[in-house]
């Protein structure tokens, strides 16, 4: 009886896909959204991204800054590939973003009151997009301005990136 049980279990294992090691293997295809950031140097505002399925989250972040109190910029993105969904703030208590036109997001972030600005680095905002078409395009900054807590302009480098969509 024990031999019958072992033979029956062995047959069930073969029928459920545990069979031949020569079975064909399907090729793995990578689909979705891939963001490739430019590498920032010293004292910069840059982008980095994470993707899940058709959702892309772009983090606008500061690195190597000293007393960054506020900043404003236009984030240009490929509107033929991505649709702006919304944003959340980072370390600044006040962050606003408005889509001025297709592919143009106006962003402003500031500290409030008599406090020191951001030193070192940190997240400014996370901007969420949904992929709507296949292709590739660029994220760039335009009209960028950064100020310290005294209202003086800061000389920062601004780094964008590229996106590739394969839905």
N, C-alpha and C positions, 0 to 999 in steps of 0.2 A: 504494500500500500504506500509506503514512504517513497518508493521508486516511482510510482505513478504520479504522486504529487510533485516530485522534482521535475519529471518530464513535462508535466502540464505547465508548471511555472516557467520552464525554459521556452516552451512554445509561445506562451503569452508574451514573454520579453521580446521575442523575435518579431511578433506581429505588431508590437507597439513602437517600432522604430529603433529598437536596440540591435538591429541586425547587422548586415554586411558593412565592413569598413570601406568598401569601394563605392558606396552610394555617392551620386553626384552632389557637389557642394555649390550652392548658389553664390555668385560674386557679391561682395559687400559694396554697396553704393552709398556715398555720403551725400545726403541732401540736406537742405536747410540754409541757414544764414551763417556766413563767416565774416567776422570783422578783423581787419589787420591794422593795428595802430601804428602811427609813426612813433619812433622812440624819442622821448623827450630828453633834453639836456638839462642844464642847470636853470633854475628860475623859469618855470614853464607852466602853461596851462595845456593839458593834453586830454586825449580821449582813450578809453579802453572799453571793450564791449564783451558782453556775454549773450549767447543765443540759445534759445530752446525752441525747437520747431520753427515756426514762422515769426516768433517774437525776438526782437533784438533790443537789449538794454544797453545804452551808451552812457558811460559814466564820464562826466566832465570833472577833471580833478586837477589840483594844483600840486606842484612838486618844487621844492627848493625856494619857496617864497619867503619874504620877510615883511611882515605888517601889511598883508593884503586885506584891506578893509572892504572894498567893493569892486565889482567889475561888471562890464556889459559887453555883449558881443552878439553877432548874428552867426548862428550855426547853420551852414548850408549842407543839405543832404539830398540824395537822389530821390525826388518825389515820384519819379516813374517806377521806382522799385519799392519804396517804403512809405507807409502812412504814419504820421505822428499821432500817438495815442494819448500822451500825457507825460508828466514829470513829477519827481519828488525831490525835495531839497536835501542837501547834504549838511555840512557844518555851518553854513550861513543861516541865520534866523529868518532871513527874508530872501526868497528866490521866486522870481516870476518868469514865465515863458509864454510867448504868444506866437502862433504861426501867422506871420505877416503876409505870406504868399506861399504858393506851392514850393516846397523845398527850402524855405527860409524861416528859421525859428529865431525870434528875438528873445534874448535871455539877459536878465539882470539879477545880481545877487549882492547883498550888502549885510554888514553888521549893523547894529542899531545902537545909537547913543555913544557916550564917551568911553569906548573900550578899544583895546588894541586889536589890530587886525590879525589874520591868520599867519602864523609863521611855521615854516617847515612844509607841511603838505596836508592835503585832505580832500574829501569829496565835495564838489560844489553842487552838483545836481546829477540825477540819473534820469535820462530821457528814454522813454519807451516808444518803440516803433513796431509795426506789423508789416511783414513782407507781403507785397501784393503782385509782384512780377519777377521773372528771372532776369538776371543780368548782373552787371557790376558798376560801381560808381564811387564817388569820393565824398568824404565829409571834410569840410573846410571851415575855417573861421573868417569872418569879415567884420570890419568896423569895431575891432576889439579895443577895449580900454580897461586898464586896471589902476586902482588908486590905493594909496596907503591911508592910514588913519588921520593924516594931516591934509589930505586932499591932493597930494602930489602924485603925479603919474609914475607908475612902475614900468620899467623896461622888461617885459616878459617875452619869452618865445611861445608861440602858439602852434600846436601840432595836431593835425587832423588824422585821417586814416582812410582806408578803403573798405568797401563792403562788397561781398559776392553773394548772390541769392540764387539758389537752385531748389525750387519747390517741387 
